Amino acid sequence: MTIRNVALLGLGIMGAGMARQLLEAGFHVTVWNRSKDKAASLAAAGAYVAETPADAVAQADVAVGMLSSDDASRAVWLDGGALAAMRPGSILIEASTLTIDWVRELAAAAKGRGIGFLDAPVTGSKVQAASGQLRFLVGGAASDVETAQPVLAAMGSETIHLGDTGSGALLKLVNNFLCGVQIASLAEAVAMIERSGLDVDRAVGLLASGAPGSPLLGAVAGRMLQRAYDPQFLIPLMAKDLSYAQAAFTAQGIDLASAAAARARFEAAAAAGRANEDIAAVVEPLRPQHS
């Protein structure tokens, strides 16, 4: 199949950058978002803005979802009629971070309509989405991965086929569990360093370059110290991902106690008015109010 028409549903922090990469790659791109104003810049760049999810996918060879949750995905694909509007032989790519159970339910519904399905959540954030450097963690049939590869390649630097349906969703939850726990622990460490009177920049720099360090720790620590909370990844979404990870691990008999503690930190930050800020703002409730 020659892919010409691509639909992208969901124009949040990630989806907008992904849609722009598809336009730059020469696809005919149709976009939909619940808040239509987010589509204005893409319309100016040549995207067609659909009124409904069903309208967006009606002519699509490949339709991509980048949505916030299971509920949002279900509202678009089933309740919103998008799956029913897709043509047999087309491919649905769910790039959202979702539960494994919902991914498998949606895959079965797609198969029943003769539509290919890939769960393909991503690693990377706003910068990677805007520059086409996302990594896709993919579950599904190898033939569908091969067919959809031009679309995935336009949005990302690597497509990693992990196995059957649900494989991508599972590894993404493991990935975000590790990220969430590390960031929550980092917030506690930064708060301790600040309260203790140590040289904050020096202490955090030593941690970031030493054994506890990682690319994530270095990037997020910088945002915490600078109080730079322009969202790369929203706090409530990390809390949601940790909740999904807890459920997945529990199903395999693993009590994810560290995820529960980290989730509580993100939920506290959201409750403290940080819901529209970057995950680095999880440190703020731990700081003295006058700081």
Salt bridges, closest charged atoms under 4 A:
GLU51 OE2 - LYS36 NZ 2.47
ASP61 OD1 - ARG87 NH2 2.99
GLU105 OE1 - ARG74 NH2 3.04
GLU158 OE1 - ARG135 NE 3.08
GLU188 OE2 - ARG265 NE 2.81
GLU194 OE2 - ARG287 NH2 2.72
ASP230 OD2 - LYS126 NZ 3.53
ASP241 OD1 - LYS240 NZ 2.68
GLU267 OE2 - ARG263 NE 2.85
GLU277 OE1 - ARG274 NH1 2.90
ASP278 OD2 - ARG223 NE 2.92
GLU284 OE2 - ARG227 NE 3.71
GLU284 OE1 - ARG274 NH2 3.77
GLU284 OE2 - ARG287 NH1 2.58
